Amino acid sequence: MTLKMALNTQHAAPTLSSKNIYLRPVIKADYSVIKVYRQDPENCRYIRPAESDTKTMAIVEQLSQPWLFSLGHWNGLAICLKDDDSLVGEIAFRIEDWESQRAELGYRLSGEVAGQGICSAAINLLIDYLFKELGFFKLVAKCDPRNIASIRVLEKSGFEKEAFFKLHYLMGDEWTDQYDYGLLFNDWIAKKPC
Ligand SMILES: CC(C)(COP(=O)(O)OP(=O)(O)OC[C@H]1O[C@@H](n2cnc3c(N)ncnc32)[C@H](O)[C@@H]1OP(=O)(O)O)[C@@H](O)C(=O)NCCC(=O)NCCS
């Protein structure tokens, strides 16, 4: 199995759909909505200190570009509700190791819609796309052990905890622990109907 795209090439970000949500390319006009949760200290609690307007604008600018398959480059999609087309979060991936066909996932959701299974629906859509359409062999995610909601999202999707790193990440002025989670293509296919 190899990746189905070439290194350092661009790819139009797809639109992916499930029963209640869809994922679509980010556009620059999403900035005002994305800014609200990206600058909410509670939302940022286990990720990094809340961002400045300039930083958020730069991230929205990057996420609104076509996907770029280069090492470490984050490619994202907006998470939207089918009910009213509102943007409620974002989900992204970056290639961690090209030869080993491995990518890292990250996600954020507005606190207003937390606990309704929306992030789980979003991650399942992206996982399916990354494995089946792009050919990744393994997906990984890193999270703070105190981030119970994120751990639940990962474990509900079949990710397994593979490592614990003590005082691994400097978040503002706080050293934090990290769990590394992993999900293999074969395990995803075995659990999900193709
Ligand atoms: C993590 C996050 C994306 C989860 O989104 P979500 O849409 O609420 O996730 P889901 O509803 O799909 O699942 C959350 C699960 O965690 C559970 N949960 C949430 N907080 C919990 C807590 N304090 N204790 C126990 N369970 C908790 C929910 O009950 C749910 O589990 P269930 O489906 O078994 O009931 C969202 O909370 C978020 O954006 N947080 C801030 C950004 C962030 O931390 N991103 C992840 C970085 S690793």
The ligand as an SDF file (V2000), in Angstrom:
LIG
                    3D

 48 50  0  0  0  0  0  0  0  0999 V2000
  -12.6010   17.5910   22.4630 C   0  0  0  0  0  0  0  0  0  0  0  0
  -13.8230   18.0680   21.6520 C   0  0  0  0  0  0  0  0  0  0  0  0
  -13.3970   18.2490   20.2110 C   0  0  0  0  0  0  0  0  0  0  0  0
  -14.9330   17.0180   21.7780 C   0  0  0  0  0  0  0  0  0  0  0  0
  -16.0080   17.3910   20.9200 O   0  0  0  0  0  0  0  0  0  0  0  0
  -17.5000   16.8150   21.1290 P   0  0  0  0  0  0  0  0  0  0  0  0
  -18.2990   17.0490   19.8930 O   0  0  0  0  0  0  0  0  0  0  0  0
  -18.0140   17.3280   22.4070 O   0  0  0  0  0  0  0  0  0  0  0  0
  -17.2120   15.2750   21.2420 O   0  0  0  0  0  0  0  0  0  0  0  0
  -18.2970   14.1070   21.2610 P   0  0  0  0  0  0  0  0  0  0  0  0
  -19.6310   14.6470   21.6930 O   0  0  0  0  0  0  0  0  0  0  0  0
  -18.2030   13.4180   19.9660 O   0  0  0  0  0  0  0  0  0  0  0  0
  -17.7170   13.1610   22.3960 O   0  0  0  0  0  0  0  0  0  0  0  0
  -17.3190   13.6720   23.6500 C   0  0  0  0  0  0  0  0  0  0  0  0
  -17.3790   12.5630   24.6720 C   0  0  0  0  0  0  0  0  0  0  0  0
  -16.6690   12.9400   25.8530 O   0  0  0  0  0  0  0  0  0  0  0  0
  -17.5540   12.8540   26.9590 C   0  0  0  0  0  0  0  0  0  0  0  0
  -17.1290   13.8740   27.9090 N   0  0  0  0  0  0  0  0  0  0  0  0
  -16.9820   15.1930   27.6930 C   0  0  0  0  0  0  0  0  0  0  0  0
  -16.5150   15.7780   28.8250 N   0  0  0  0  0  0  0  0  0  0  0  0
  -16.3710   14.8130   29.7270 C   0  0  0  0  0  0  0  0  0  0  0  0
  -15.9260   14.7670   31.0760 C   0  0  0  0  0  0  0  0  0  0  0  0
  -15.5090   15.8690   31.7070 N   0  0  0  0  0  0  0  0  0  0  0  0
  -15.9070   13.5740   31.7160 N   0  0  0  0  0  0  0  0  0  0  0  0
  -16.2800   12.4500   31.0880 C   0  0  0  0  0  0  0  0  0  0  0  0
  -16.7180   12.4240   29.8050 N   0  0  0  0  0  0  0  0  0  0  0  0
  -16.7530   13.5800   29.1500 C   0  0  0  0  0  0  0  0  0  0  0  0
  -18.9280   13.0530   26.3810 C   0  0  0  0  0  0  0  0  0  0  0  0
  -19.9230   12.5360   27.2260 O   0  0  0  0  0  0  0  0  0  0  0  0
  -18.7910   12.2380   25.0930 C   0  0  0  0  0  0  0  0  0  0  0  0
  -18.7690   10.8490   25.3510 O   0  0  0  0  0  0  0  0  0  0  0  0
  -20.0340    9.9050   25.0350 P   0  0  0  0  0  0  0  0  0  0  0  0
  -20.3060   10.0430   23.5680 O   0  0  0  0  0  0  0  0  0  0  0  0
  -19.5660    8.5740   25.4300 O   0  0  0  0  0  0  0  0  0  0  0  0
  -21.1460   10.4440   25.8660 O   0  0  0  0  0  0  0  0  0  0  0  0
  -14.3450   19.4250   22.1770 C   0  0  0  0  0  0  0  0  0  0  0  0
  -14.6430   19.2780   23.5180 O   0  0  0  0  0  0  0  0  0  0  0  0
  -13.3500   20.5600   21.9840 C   0  0  0  0  0  0  0  0  0  0  0  0
  -13.2880   21.1820   20.9430 O   0  0  0  0  0  0  0  0  0  0  0  0
  -12.5580   20.8670   23.0230 N   0  0  0  0  0  0  0  0  0  0  0  0
  -11.6160   21.9870   22.9630 C   0  0  0  0  0  0  0  0  0  0  0  0
  -10.5100   21.7600   21.9370 C   0  0  0  0  0  0  0  0  0  0  0  0
   -9.7530   20.4780   22.1980 C   0  0  0  0  0  0  0  0  0  0  0  0
   -9.4530   20.1490   23.3360 O   0  0  0  0  0  0  0  0  0  0  0  0
   -9.4470   19.7400   21.1110 N   0  0  0  0  0  0  0  0  0  0  0  0
   -8.7440   18.4680   21.1860 C   0  0  0  0  0  0  0  0  0  0  0  0
   -7.2940   18.6500   21.3500 C   0  0  0  0  0  0  0  0  0  0  0  0
   -6.4580   17.0650   21.5920 S   0  0  0  0  0  0  0  0  0  0  0  0
  1  2  1  0
  2  3  1  0
  2  4  1  0
  2 36  1  0
  4  5  1  0
  5  6  1  0
  6  7  2  0
  6  8  1  0
  6  9  1  0
  9 10  1  0
 10 11  2  0
 10 12  1  0
 10 13  1  0
 13 14  1  0
 14 15  1  0
 15 16  1  0
 15 30  1  0
 16 17  1  0
 17 18  1  0
 17 28  1  0
 18 19  1  0
 18 27  1  0
 19 20  2  0
 20 21  1  0
 21 22  1  0
 21 27  2  0
 22 23  1  0
 22 24  2  0
 24 25  1  0
 25 26  2  0
 26 27  1  0
 28 29  1  0
 28 30  1  0
 30 31  1  0
 31 32  1  0
 32 33  2  0
 32 34  1  0
 32 35  1  0
 36 37  1  0
 36 38  1  0
 38 39  2  0
 38 40  1  0
 40 41  1  0
 41 42  1  0
 42 43  1  0
 43 44  2  0
 43 45  1  0
 45 46  1  0
 46 47  1  0
 47 48  1  0
M  END
$$$$
